[in-house]
Amino acid sequence: MKHELSLLSAAQAAEAIRSGRISSEALVKTCLDRIRHSEPDIGAWAHLVPEEALEQARAADLIRKSGRATGALHGVPVGLKDIVDTKDMPTEQGSQINAGRRPDADARLVERLREAGAVIMGKTVTTEFAYLRPSSTRNPANTLHTPGGSSSGSAAAVAARHIPLAVGSQTGGSVIRPASFCGVFGFKPTRGTISRSGLLRTSATLDQVGVFANSLSDAALLVDVIGGYDQSDPASFARPRAGLLKGAQADVPVEPTIAWFDMPYHDRLAPDAQAGLETVISTLGARVERFSARPELADLVNVHKTIYDYEITEIFAETVAANTGAVSQELQDAIGRGQSISLDQYQDALAVKASAEQFFARFFNDFDAILSPAASGEAPLICEGHTGDAVYCTAWTLAGLPSLSLPLLVGENDLPVGVQLIGAAEEDDRLLRTAAWIQRSLAGHQSENGE
């Protein structure tokens, strides 16, 4: 029974807890057992709170037994990337500089999780200040390989079934790429969907919150829970939001139309990833229209880099100057680049970003989604010293578009390879509906061909 509990989706677990068929305490104990078994090999957790998690679970069970209201994630374990502030446990942001740092208050998304009845299991490992220096976490699919960055621990913990759900963040490709490498669903909704209040800030323009799950519906459910307007976050928008779980479970009114851009940097794709993506395109057939990317579209990668380097320098220049020996060379290099960017160059990049947003708003009048690589292929070996190439994510992150990594492919070394799907801003439900249709279409094709 314990083994079976770890295979429940978050939605299944929440429903079973609400109905009294299982207890939150039993589910949390199962998760802790799995963590004890595989955590020494994976290293997904920066800070785990077993006793506190069990106390939360017992409280959730008492609430249910008393007949009081229960939330959408009542009694369900969740992990938080260690850049998300929590008042009852450390938030060290992947840096020795912040060892023992304890915030005074919960992040806004943590407040929403607690309101929904979730059990906060602890903090998952992040790269240093959510930037490029690799963390110590290893990929559950093969511990010789990286889980990606910077949300390394969140992706690995979900892939290892330590927890059904985890929160991460993306400034370049830090949700989509780890999800691809670890073989889970990664979902970064439209910029401003989830509040960033109480999270480490590395780029006021580019930082966005995302989630990890083992099913499309679970990813949608988590965003429904933690999303919402927050006046303290300048990116947050005060407009009605569609139900994402409903979107993930809905049928498409007509078969969707999907775009594929042949980007000049697709030569970085591994042959097996390229072959897998071509198979997906071929299977979807006439539903996919191919385009040669205009130079302005391909150059969005460089525009993203200009904004990121400039803004991370604004935030971290003093920290780096005061702690050179305790800060990675990767972050020092970023500060060096940022200091060479003029205000005019930065403002020009912001103008291009706004133009890109307008372009995509028009583009999605005719297309339901864009199909793209999620990463260059299988997860690199840890000994290569990096967390993978984010180039396949940065243009969509720059424009604030909702993005998904779907665990659809397997590489030549039997490691996961994700397929990315990008949708229109603030039409995340439409993206999820299209993603569900693609999953069904590909599964039906495999069934018809006996695969």
DALIN-V42678 format. One line per field, one symbol per residue. ss: DSSP state (@ for helix, = for strand, . for the rest). psi: psi as a letter, one per 40 degrees, with the letter a starting at -180 (. if undefined). burial: + if it has 16 or more other C-alpha atoms within 10 Angstrom, else -. A space follows every 50 residues. Layout:
ss = ???
psi = ???
burial = ???
This chain:
ss = .@@@@....@@@@@@@@@@....@@@@@@@@@@@@@@@@@@@..====.@ @@@@@@@@@@@@@@@@..........=====..=...........@@@.. .......@@@@@@@@...======...@@@........=..=..=..... .@@@@@@@@.....======.....@@@@@@@..====.....=....=. .......======..@@@@@@@@@@@=................@@@@@@. .......=====.@@@@@..@@@@@@@@@@@@@@@@@=====..@@@@.@ @@@@@@@@@@@@@@@@@@@@@@.@@@..@@@@@@@@@@@...@@@@@@@@ @@@@@@@@@@@@@.....=====.......=@@@.........@@@@@.. ..========.....=======.....@@@@@@@@@@@@@@@@@@@@@.. .
psi = dddddeeiidddddddddeediiddddddddddddddeddddfehdhigd dddddddddddddddeeiiiidfhehhiihhfehhheeiigefehddfhe hhieiiiddddddddeeihhdahihiihffadhiaeiihddheeiieiie fddddddddefdidiihaihdcfedddddddefihhhhihhedhieheih hdhdddhiiiiiieiddddddddddeiihheehdeihgiihihdddddei ihdihihiihhgideeeehidddddddddddddebeehhiihhidddded dddddddddddddddedddddefdeeiiddddddddddeehidddddddd dddddddddddddedeidihhiidieaihiideeeieihededdddddef ihiihhgdihaeefiihihihhaihefdddddddddddddddddddddef .
burial = ----++-++++-++++++---++++++++++++++--++--+++++++-+ -+++-++++++-++-----+++++++++++++++++--+++++++----- --+--+++++-+++++++++++++++++++++++++++++++--++++++ ++++++++++++++++++++++++++++++++++++++++++++++++++ ++++++++++++++++++++++++++++++--+-+++---+--+++++++ -----++++++-+-----+--+++-++--++-++---+---------+-+ +-+++++++++++--++--+------++--++-++--+-------+--++ -++--++--++--+--++++++++++++++++---+++++++++++++++ +++++++++++---++++++++++++++++++++++++---+-------- -
